[in-house]
Amino acid sequence: MARGERMSPVDTTWLRMDRPNNPMVIVGVIKLAGPVDPRELAATLAERLLVYRRFGQKAVRVAGGMSWVDDARFDITRHIHHVRLPGAAGDAELEQFVGELAATPLDHSIPLWQYHIVEGFEGGAAVVVRIHHAIADGIALIGVMLSLTDDLHGLDEPAADWTARSEDGKGDWWSSLFAPLGRVVKMGTKLSARMAKASNHNGGGPAAQALGLVKDGAGIVGELAGLLFMANDSRTPLKGVPHGKKKVAWAEPLPLSEVKTIAHARGCSVNDVLMSCVAGAINAYLAELGEPTHGVEIRALIPVNLRAPGRHRELGNEFGIVTLVLPVGIDEPLARLAEVQKRMDALKRSQQAGVTYGLLAVLGYTPKLAQDALFGILLYRATAVMTNVPGPQMPLKIAGAEISQLMFWVPQSGDIGIGVSILSYNGKVQFGLITDAELVPEPRRVIAHFGPQFERLLYLTLLDYAERAEDLANAEHAAHPKSRHRRRSTTAAATPAAPRSRRKPAATSAPEA
């Protein structure tokens, strides 16, 4: 008899969240610089991935829930495929191919994952990874990807380094931000067991029982009520019912050092800077469509890692969700960044991540209809799902080929049709977008604004920094005229230089259209 293990209630929730127009599949892209031997690459992927037992197991319904059961007829050729792109076989063709795969459900009669090796891509190769959300969340998927590399294969400490500290040097953003929620996370597991017992009694229905247990166990009634009764965000062309056809696009990577420059100068986090740029890009896109932008606010659901440090390689789902309302309607970049920082600081003081984790846990024991209805309340009030994951800051190789670009997208649950992905790797920040083609038929028109919005924010930050330094020097000179020469030298040395490779935009220009 095939061996198996009970699926966790949170993983069960994500397994049952599949929809024809929104499969719950995480999609990743790994670009490899040539030369690449496709056969060696396939053998490396198979050997290292199957170290994880989960990738040889099927999701099977059993009495009382779902289980992971070993696939007695497992065949690696049903999971690793070789393809060649048509035409120029460049980014445009790869984006179209990834979009088609993102819209295609996985075969539930076999283990829920696929690799597509794109041969001959730009003189090297590309690997498109598809893994069902029930197997792993975004942090776990990055851990899986890193375990495939030559550099980190079989090593624990180097792999842990990439999650140990965030890009701004203040510690892992995901872990440090919500470290105080350890008690709530543990409570989510306890709630699952209590929900199983409560399901045999009448108590107002499974959804009511779930809510009662979350409130009683975690003691955070106000936080839960705030999530379930929050107002809708602004109606824009980005919001609507997805039809199922997906489009994918990504921007040129940004230098992480320049993102840090803004964060340091403005006294905020790297994450604040990037989220502000996303809001600015959406502002510019809406303006380009002739849509009003004044006062527009878009709610984004952001997965937050709740794993203990060093557990990023473990599969499964251990994350909560926070809701960030992006101030898209603020045109001025510095004011927009300040507002994003203010809202992110408020999230850091909340317990949203723990509440949603507990909610996901207990929903795994409710009937699917109740799960969809309850979680749908949250999803209906949002427009996008956004992830920002710190990746390794060193070049990596797979089968001897260097990884030139690395990106991934989590699925868009319910009727959400927009997914934003931000991933840092090897000193660069990669921004990607996945959309429902009915809502945003040309995602490249959105990401085309990301770079210019960042350029503008960088320029204004440096300009403001220089002006404040000059004002300080003038004030000190007025008080101490004899120190004029020394103060000038100090000011010049303290003012960061603008990147030489970047064109300086006009400080008073309107948002790029």
Residue pairs with C-beta under 8 A, 6 or more apart in sequence:
2 69
2 70
2 71
2 72
3 69
3 70
4 57
4 60
4 62
4 67
4 68
4 69
4 70
5 67
5 68
6 65
6 66
6 67
6 68
7 15
7 59
7 65
7 66
7 67
7 68
7 134
8 192
8 316
8 317
8 364
9 65
9 192
9 195
9 360
9 361
9 362
9 363
9 364
9 365
10 188
10 192
10 316
10 317
10 318
10 357
10 360
10 361
10 364
11 66
11 134
11 135
11 316
11 317
11 364
12 65
12 66
12 134
12 364
13 360
13 361
13 363
13 364
13 371
13 375
14 24
14 132
14 133
14 134
14 317
14 360
15 24
15 59
15 66
15 132
15 133
15 134
16 368
16 371
17 24
17 133
17 371
17 372
17 375
17 413
17 414
18 24
18 105
19 414
20 105
20 244
21 241
21 242
21 243
21 244
21 436
22 242
22 244
22 411
22 412
22 413
22 414
22 415
22 416
22 417
23 102
23 103
23 104
23 105
23 106
23 411
24 132
24 133
24 134
24 411
24 413
25 102
25 105
25 106
25 130
25 131
25 132
25 133
25 411
26 129
26 130
26 131
26 132
26 133
26 136
26 137
26 138
26 141
26 408
26 409
26 410
26 411
27 98
27 101
27 102
27 128
27 129
27 130
27 248
27 408
27 409
27 434
28 127
28 128
28 129
28 130
28 131
28 141
28 145
28 406
28 407
28 408
28 409
29 94
29 98
29 126
29 127
29 128
29 129
29 250
29 405
29 406
29 407
29 408
30 126
30 127
30 129
30 145
30 398
30 403
30 405
30 406
31 121
31 122
31 124
31 126
31 403
31 404
31 405
31 406
32 41
32 124
32 125
32 126
32 127
32 398
32 399
32 401
32 402
32 403
32 404
33 123
33 124
33 401
33 402
33 403
33 404
34 122
34 123
34 124
34 125
34 401
35 123
35 124
35 401
36 119
36 124
36 125
36 399
36 401
37 399
37 400
38 82
38 117
38 119
38 125
40 399
40 400
41 117
41 125
41 127
41 398
41 399
41 401
42 80
42 82
42 115
42 117
43 399
44 148
44 398
44 399
45 80
45 115
45 117
45 127
45 148
45 398
46 76
46 80
48 147
48 148
48 153
49 55
49 115
49 144
49 148
50 56
50 76
51 147
52 144
52 315
53 70
54 68
54 111
54 135
54 136
54 315
55 79
55 111
55 113
55 135
56 70
56 71
56 74
56 111
57 68
57 69
57 70
57 71
57 111
58 68
58 69
58 70
58 71
58 108
58 109
58 110
58 111
58 112
59 66
59 67
59 68
59 108
59 112
59 132
59 134
60 66
60 67
60 68
60 69
61 67
64 196
65 364
65 365
71 110
71 111
74 110
74 111
75 110
78 107
78 110
79 110
79 111
79 113
79 114
79 115
80 114
80 115
80 117
81 114
81 115
81 116
81 117
82 116
82 117
82 119
83 97
83 116
83 117
83 118
83 119
84 118
84 119
84 120
85 93
85 94
85 97
85 118
85 120
85 121
86 93
87 93
89 118
89 120
89 121
89 122
90 122
91 250
94 118
94 121
94 126
95 247
95 248
95 249
95 250
96 248
97 116
97 118
97 128
98 128
98 248
99 245
99 246
99 247
99 248
99 434
99 437
100 246
101 114
101 116
101 128
101 130
102 130
102 246
102 248
102 409
102 434
103 244
103 245
103 246
106 112
106 113
106 114
106 130
106 132
112 131
112 132
112 134
112 135
113 129
113 130
113 131
113 132
113 135
114 129
114 130
115 127
115 128
115 129
115 130
116 127
116 128
116 130
117 125
117 126
117 127
118 125
118 126
118 127
118 128
119 125
124 401
124 404
125 401
127 398
129 141
129 145
129 408
131 141
131 144
133 317
133 410
133 411
134 317
135 315
135 316
136 144
136 315
136 316
136 317
137 303
137 305
137 316
137 317
137 318
137 319
137 410
138 303
138 305
138 319
138 387
138 389
138 408
138 410
139 163
139 174
139 305
139 307
139 312
139 319
139 389
140 312
140 313
140 314
140 315
140 316
140 317
140 318
141 408
142 312
142 389
142 391
142 408
142 423
143 159
143 312
143 313
143 314
144 313
144 315
145 406
145 408
146 152
146 159
146 162
146 392
146 396
147 153
147 159
147 313
148 398
149 396
149 397
149 398
149 403
150 396
150 397
150 398
150 399
150 400
151 158
151 394
151 396
151 397
152 158
152 159
152 392
152 396
156 310
159 312
159 313
160 309
160 310
160 312
161 392
162 390
162 391
162 392
162 393
163 172
163 174
163 175
163 309
163 312
163 390
164 171
164 172
164 309
165 171
165 172
165 390
166 172
166 173
166 176
166 269
166 270
166 271
166 390
167 256
167 259
167 260
167 270
167 390
167 424
168 260
168 263
168 264
168 269
168 270
170 176
170 269
172 305
172 309
172 390
173 269
173 270
173 271
173 388
173 390
174 304
174 305
174 389
175 305
175 307
175 308
175 309
177 304
177 348
178 304
178 306
178 320
178 348
178 353
178 354
181 306
181 320
181 351
181 353
181 354
182 308
184 218
184 220
184 351
184 354
184 355
184 357
184 358
185 306
185 318
185 320
185 354
185 357
187 217
187 218
187 354
187 358
188 354
188 357
188 358
188 360
188 361
188 362
189 361
190 217
191 213
191 214
191 217
191 218
191 358
191 361
191 362
192 361
192 362
192 364
192 365
194 213
194 217
195 209
195 210
195 213
195 361
195 362
195 364
195 365
195 366
196 365
198 209
198 213
199 206
199 209
199 365
199 366
203 209
203 212
204 212
205 370
206 365
206 366
206 367
206 370
207 366
207 370
207 373
207 374
209 362
209 366
210 359
210 362
210 363
210 365
210 366
210 370
210 374
211 224
211 374
213 362
214 220
214 224
214 355
214 358
214 359
214 362
215 221
215 224
217 358
218 351
218 354
218 355
218 358
220 351
220 354
220 355
223 350
223 351
223 352
223 355
224 355
224 359
227 323
227 352
227 355
227 356
227 378
228 377
228 378
230 299
230 323
230 381
231 381
232 380
232 381
233 239
233 297
233 298
233 299
233 325
233 381
233 382
233 383
234 295
234 296
234 297
234 298
234 328
234 329
236 286
236 291
236 296
236 298
236 383
237 286
237 289
237 291
237 439
237 440
238 282
238 298
238 383
238 384
238 417
238 418
238 439
238 440
239 298
239 383
239 417
239 439
240 415
240 417
240 438
240 439
241 415
241 417
241 438
242 412
242 415
242 416
242 417
242 436
242 438
242 439
243 436
243 437
243 438
244 436
245 436
245 437
245 438
246 434
246 435
246 436
246 437
247 434
247 435
247 436
247 437
247 440
247 441
247 442
247 443
248 409
248 432
248 433
248 434
248 435
248 443
249 432
249 433
249 443
249 444
249 446
249 447
250 405
250 407
250 430
250 431
250 432
250 433
250 447
251 430
251 431
251 432
251 447
251 448
251 450
251 451
252 451
253 405
253 428
253 429
253 430
253 431
254 428
254 429
254 431
254 451
254 454
255 427
255 428
255 429
255 499
256 270
256 393
256 424
256 427
256 428
256 429
257 427
258 454
258 458
258 499
259 270
259 273
259 274
259 429
259 454
260 270
261 458
261 461
261 462
261 496
262 268
262 273
262 337
262 457
262 458
262 461
263 269
263 270
263 272
263 273
265 461
265 462
265 464
265 465
265 496
266 272
266 273
266 334
266 337
266 338
266 341
266 461
268 337
268 340
268 341
269 341
269 344
271 344
271 388
272 337
272 340
272 341
272 344
273 337
273 457
274 388
274 422
274 429
274 431
275 324
275 326
275 340
275 344
275 386
275 388
276 333
276 336
276 337
276 340
276 457
277 431
277 450
277 453
277 454
277 457
278 326
278 386
278 420
278 422
278 431
278 450
279 298
279 326
279 327
279 328
279 330
279 336
279 340
280 333
280 336
280 449
280 453
280 456
280 457
280 511
281 446
281 447
281 449
281 450
281 453
282 298
282 326
282 328
282 446
283 293
283 296
283 328
283 329
283 330
283 331
283 511
284 449
284 452
284 453
284 511
284 512
284 513
285 445
285 446
285 449
286 292
286 293
286 296
286 328
287 293
287 511
287 513
288 445
288 449
288 513
293 328
293 329
293 331
294 329
295 329
296 328
296 329
297 325
297 326
297 327
297 328
297 329
298 325
298 326
298 328
298 383
298 384
299 323
299 324
299 325
299 326
299 381
299 382
299 383
299 384
300 323
300 324
300 325
300 326
300 382
300 383
300 384
300 385
300 386
300 420
301 321
301 322
301 323
301 378
301 379
301 382
301 384
301 385
301 386
301 413
301 416
302 321
302 322
302 323
302 324
302 385
302 386
302 387
302 388
303 319
303 320
303 321
303 385
303 387
303 410
304 319
304 320
304 321
304 322
304 353
305 312
305 318
305 319
306 318
306 319
306 320
306 353
306 354
306 357
307 314
307 318
307 319
311 318
317 360
318 357
319 353
319 357
320 352
320 353
320 354
320 355
320 356
320 357
320 360
321 352
321 353
321 356
321 378
322 347
322 350
322 352
322 353
322 356
323 352
323 378
323 381
323 382
324 343
324 344
324 347
324 386
325 343
326 340
327 336
327 339
327 340
327 343
330 336
330 339
331 510
331 511
333 453
333 456
333 457
333 460
334 457
334 460
334 461
334 464
337 457
356 378
359 374
359 375
360 375
363 370
363 371
363 374
363 375
364 371
366 374
372 414
375 413
375 414
376 414
376 415
379 413
379 414
379 415
379 416
380 414
380 415
382 416
383 416
383 418
384 412
384 416
384 418
384 419
384 420
385 410
385 411
385 412
385 413
385 416
385 418
385 419
385 420
386 419
386 420
386 421
386 422
387 408
387 409
387 410
387 419
387 420
387 421
387 422
387 423
388 422
388 423
389 408
389 422
389 423
389 424
390 424
391 406
391 423
391 424
391 425
391 426
392 425
392 426
393 424
393 425
393 426
393 427
394 426
395 402
395 403
395 426
396 402
396 403
396 426
397 403
403 425
403 426
405 425
405 430
406 423
406 425
406 430
407 421
407 423
407 430
407 432
408 421
408 423
409 419
409 421
409 432
409 434
410 419
410 421
411 419
412 418
412 419
412 434
412 436
417 435
417 436
417 438
417 439
417 440
418 433
418 434
418 435
418 436
418 439
418 440
419 433
419 434
419 435
420 431
420 432
420 433
421 430
421 431
421 432
421 433
421 434
422 429
422 430
422 431
422 432
423 429
423 430
423 432
424 430
431 447
431 450
432 447
433 440
433 443
433 446
433 447
434 443
435 441
435 443
435 446
440 446
449 512
452 505
452 512
453 511
453 512
455 502
455 503
455 505
456 505
456 509
456 511
456 512
458 498
458 499
458 502
459 498
459 504
459 505
459 507
460 507
462 495
462 496
462 498
463 507
465 495
465 496
466 495
469 491
469 494
469 495
470 491
472 491
473 487
473 488
473 490
473 491
476 483
476 487
477 483
477 484
477 487
498 504
